[in-house]
């Protein structure tokens, strides 16, 4: 399989779901789109039937627009591990806190996951061509995390709703904290300026661009 990154901005609120493809399979970041829709968009045959090898599902935080189709992905790929912080577990059982009420109904979630809370900077996955580290970045939610993915030497940072191009995520929602967001941004600003950032909404960026242009990086 050709190594590439596919962005699928089709979820609720145009959330970005990412498919990271490598020689031995696929990683999904924030399952906001169904496997069937992702297959059509990404042109990866067999995706909706679970025929491709899914290595894992990374969830940056527990808001509905980022996890809406987690059940469909787990049904299609029951052996794939889901990586998620238990610090956001309260969001899964409360439709107000996970913001599903904005869709006109409340959704509760009960998916199995591998807990990444308390693992700042640690490897959570490694195989022949993919290595993944997690960075806890609370502020948007208590359990917000960023995932640093090394795909055959190509490093990518998936920031969810912590950092956007030119902005940061809201901190006025349940579990949000402006103080924690400032601390999280300071930690991100210490990463390699050339590191590419792939946010939960909007276009990609780099750490260096955000340091130079994002007003929240001056706080």
C-alpha positions in Angstrom: 0.0 0.0 0.0 1.3 3.4 -0.9 2.3 5.6 2.0 0.1 8.7 2.2 -2.2 10.8 4.4 -5.8 11.2 3.4 -8.0 13.9 4.9 -11.7 13.2 5.1 -13.4 16.5 6.1 -17.0 15.2 5.9 -18.1 14.7 9.5 -20.3 16.8 11.7 -19.1 20.4 11.7 -16.7 19.4 8.9 -14.4 17.6 11.4 -11.3 16.2 9.8 -10.9 12.5 9.9 -7.5 11.3 8.8 -6.4 8.0 7.3 -2.7 7.3 7.6 -1.8 4.6 5.1 1.5 2.6 5.2 3.0 -0.6 3.9 1.2 -2.8 6.3 -2.2 -1.1 7.0 -4.1 2.0 8.1 -4.4 4.2 11.1 -7.6 6.2 11.6 -7.5 9.5 13.5 -10.9 10.7 14.9 -13.6 8.4 13.3 -16.1 11.2 12.4 -17.0 9.6 9.1 -18.4 6.1 8.5 -16.1 3.5 6.8 -18.5 3.4 3.8 -18.2 7.2 3.2 -14.5 7.1 3.9 -14.1 4.4 1.3 -15.8 6.5 -1.4 -13.9 9.6 -0.5 -10.5 8.0 -0.1 -10.9 5.4 -2.9 -9.6 2.5 -0.7 -11.6 -0.6 -1.8 -12.7 -2.9 0.9 -12.5 -0.3 3.7 -16.2 -0.4 4.5 -16.1 -4.2 4.5 -13.3 -4.4 6.9 -11.0 -6.0 4.3 -8.2 -3.5 4.7 -5.9 -4.0 7.7 -6.7 -1.4 10.3 -3.9 -1.0 12.8 -5.6 1.3 15.2 -8.0 4.2 15.9 -6.7 7.4 17.5 -9.2 9.6 19.3 -8.0 13.1 20.2 -10.9 13.9 22.5 -14.5 12.8 23.3 -16.6 15.3 21.4 -19.3 13.8 19.3 -18.2 15.4 16.0 -14.9 13.5 16.4 -16.2 10.1 17.4 -19.6 9.9 15.8 -18.9 6.7 13.8 -16.6 4.8 16.3 -19.2 2.0 16.7 -19.2 1.4 12.9 -15.4 1.3 12.8 -15.3 -1.1 15.7 -18.0 -3.3 14.1 -15.9 -3.5 10.9 -12.6 -3.9 12.6 -13.3 -5.6 16.0 -9.6 -6.4 16.6 -8.3 -2.9 16.0 -7.2 -1.0 19.2 -8.8 2.3 20.1 -6.5 4.8 21.8 -8.3 7.4 24.0 -7.8 9.2 27.3 -10.0 8.1 30.2 -9.9 11.8 31.3 -12.7 12.3 28.8 -14.7 9.3 29.8 -17.4 11.5 31.4 -18.1 12.9 27.9 -19.0 9.5 26.6 -22.0 9.1 28.9 -23.4 12.6 28.7 -24.9 14.0 25.5 -24.6 17.6 26.7 -20.9 17.2 27.5 -20.0 15.4 24.3 -22.1 18.0 22.3 -24.2 15.5 20.4 -27.2 17.5 21.5 -26.1 20.0 18.8 -27.1 17.4 16.3 -30.6 17.5 17.7 -30.3 14.3 19.8 -28.1 12.9 22.5 -25.7 10.1 21.8 -24.0 8.0 24.5 -20.9 5.9 23.8 -19.6 2.7 25.4 -16.6 1.7 23.2 -13.6 -0.3 24.5 -10.3 1.6 24.4 -6.7 1.5 25.4 -6.2 4.3 28.0 -3.5 6.9 27.1 -4.0 9.1 30.2 -0.8 9.6 32.1 1.4 8.5 29.1 2.8 12.0 28.0 5.6 11.5 25.5 5.4 7.8 25.5 5.1 5.3 22.7 1.7 3.8 22.5 2.1 1.8 19.2 5.0 0.6 17.1 5.4 -1.7 14.2 7.6 -2.0 11.1 6.6 1.3 9.6 4.5 3.2 12.1 5.4 4.6 15.5 2.9 6.7 17.6 3.5 8.8 20.7 0.9 10.6 22.7 1.0 14.1 24.3 -1.6 15.1 26.8 -2.9 18.6 25.9 -5.9 19.4 28.1 -7.7 22.7 27.7 -10.4 22.1 25.1 -11.4 19.1 27.2 -9.7 17.4 30.2 -8.8 14.4 28.1 -7.6 16.2 24.9 -4.4 14.6 23.5 -2.2 15.1 20.4 -0.7 12.1 18.6 2.8 12.3 17.0 2.8 9.7 14.2 6.1 8.7 12.6 5.2 7.0 9.3 8.5 5.6 7.9 10.4 8.6 9.1 7.7 11.2 8.2 6.5 12.9 11.4 3.0 14.3 11.7 1.2 15.8 14.7 -2.6 15.4 15.0 -3.8 18.0 17.3 -7.6 17.5 17.4 -9.2 20.7 18.7 -6.2 21.8 20.7 -4.4 23.8 17.9 -5.9 25.0 14.6 -4.2 26.9 11.9 -4.1 30.4 13.4 -6.2 29.6 16.5 -6.9 27.1 19.3 -9.9 25.2 20.5 -12.7 26.6 22.7 -12.2 26.4 26.4 -15.7 27.4 27.5 -17.2 24.0 27.1 -17.6 21.3 29.8 -14.1 20.2 30.9 -12.4 23.1 29.2 -9.8 25.3 30.9 -8.1 28.4 29.5 -5.2 27.9 31.9 -4.6 24.3 30.9 -4.8 25.4 27.2 -2.1 27.9 27.7 0.1 25.2 29.3 -0.6 22.8 26.5 0.3 25.4 23.8 3.5 26.1 25.5 4.5 22.4 25.4 3.6 22.2 21.7 5.6 25.3 21.0 8.7 23.5 22.1 8.4 20.8 19.4 10.3 20.9 16.1 9.3 24.1 14.2 9.2 22.0 11.0 6.7 19.5 12.4 3.5 19.5 10.4 0.2 19.9 12.3 -3.0 18.3 11.2 -5.9 19.8 13.2 -9.5 18.6 13.9 -10.9 21.3 11.7 -9.4 23.4 8.9 -6.1 23.3 7.0 -2.8 21.9 8.0 0.0 24.0 9.4 3.4 23.6 11.1 4.6 24.3 14.7 6.9 27.1 13.3 4.0 28.8 11.5 1.8 28.8 14.6 4.7 30.2 16.7 5.0 33.1 14.2 1.4 33.7 13.4 -1.0 32.2 16.0 -1.7 34.9 18.7 -2.4 32.2 21.3 1.2 31.1 21.1 2.2 34.5 22.6 0.1 34.0 25.8 
